[in-house]
Amino acid sequence: MTFKIWVTGPYIGVTMRGSDPSIPEERGTGIIDTGASAICMDRRIARRLGLASIDRKPMEMADGASTEAVAYMVQMSIPDLDYSEWTKVFGIDMKFPTSRILLGRSFLRRYHLTYDGPREIFHYQLAGPTHYEEHDG
C-alpha cells in the first residue's frame, strides 16, 4: 500500500458495473456520509445493472424510519481515489430517482479522512503503513 493523499470536494464521481458486460455502467455522485454504516444507493440502479441480491437487512434511515435494504455486489470505481473493487452496496427504495451514492463507514474505513468545512474540501489518505522505500530518491 502506498502513501497517497487525494483532495476533492464534498462530492466524488462513482461508476458502477455489474457482471454482465452488455449492460452499460452507471455513473453517479458519491456523497461522504460518516453517519451511515454502509454504502447505499437507489435500488433502481441495481435493477438497471441487472444485479442479483445477496442479502437483506433492516436499516434505520436518517429520519428515523426503518426500511429493508437489499445487498448487492457491484464493481465500484472511484477514479479520483484510484479505487476499483467489487464492493457490497445496499439498495434502498427511494421515493424519487437519484444517482447519488452514500459512501458510509464500510467504505471510509480504508481512509484517514479530514474535512475543511469552509473550503468544502475532503482529504483522503489511505490507512495503513507508509512504504518509505517507494518515496526514496
N, C-alpha and C positions, 0 to 999 in steps of 0.2 A: 504494500500500500504506500503510495507516495504522499508527500505533504503538498496540499494544494488549498488554495482559498479562491472561492468564486464570489463575485458580487453581483447582485441582481436586485430589482425592485421587489415589491411585495407579491408580484405575480410572476410565474415562470412557465414557459412553454412545455407542454407534456404531449407526447404522442403515444397512442395505444394501438396494439395489434393483437389479433387472435392468432390461432394456429393455422387458419385457412388463408393461404396466400392470395386467393381470388377475391377476398373481401378487403376493401380499402381500409387503410388505417384511419383512426380518428384523432384529430388534433384538438387539444383543449388547453385550458388555462389552469395551472396548479396554483392553489392558494394555501399558504402555510397556515396550519391550524393546530397550535400546540395544545388546545383543549380536546382535540379528537384523538382517540386511541388508535385509529386505523385510517387507511386511505379509503375515501368514499367517493362515489360518483353516481350520477343519474343512471338508473337501470336501463334507460333507453340506449345508452352507449353500449352496454353489454349485449343487448338484443341486436343492434346493428352490426356488432363484431361477431355475432354468432357464438358467443361464449356459453359454455355449459357450466351450471352451478356446481360448486364443490362442497359447499357448506351453507348453513343458515345460522343466524344468531340474532337474539333481540338486541336492539341498540336504543339508547336514550338520545334524543335529539337535543339541540341547544335550547329549544323552547320547553323542554321537559317531557314532550310527547314520546311515547315508545313506539317502535316500529320493528318489523322483522327485516333484517338486511340479508342479502344473498351474496355469498362469497364466490369470486371467480379468480382464475389465474389469467393474467394478461401480460403480454410483452410491453412493459412500460419504458419509455425512453424520455430522458430529460437532457438534451444536448448541452445546455449551459452547465450542468453538473457532471458531464461525462458519465451519465448513468443510463444503462440499458440492461434490464434484467426481467425475468419472469417474476411477477410480483402478485401477491394476494391483495385483491381490491374488493371492497364491499359495495354492492349496488343497492341504492335506496330508491323507492318510488317517489320521485319528486313531483310536486304539483305542476310546475312549469318546466319545460325542457331547458337544460343547461349543459354547457360543455365545461363547466368548472369542476375541477377535481380537488377535493380537500386532501392535503398532504398532512396526515396526522403523525402521531408519535411512532407508529410502526415504521414509517419511512424516515423520520427525523432522527431516530436513534443512531444512525450511522454518522451523524454530523455534530460538530460543535457549531451552534448557531447563535449569532448575535444580530441584533436589530437596532439600527439607528433610526429611531422614530421620526425626528424632524426631517431627515432626508429620505425617508422611506426606502432604506437600503438594508438588505439582508447580506450577511457574510456567512458563507458556508465553509467549514473546514472539516475534512474527513477525520473522524475519530480514529484513534489508533496511533501506533508509534510512528515517529518520523524516521525515515531511512536516509540519514545524512550522506551516506556514500553516493546517493543518486544526485546530490547537490554540490558535491566537492568538485572543484575546477579540474 
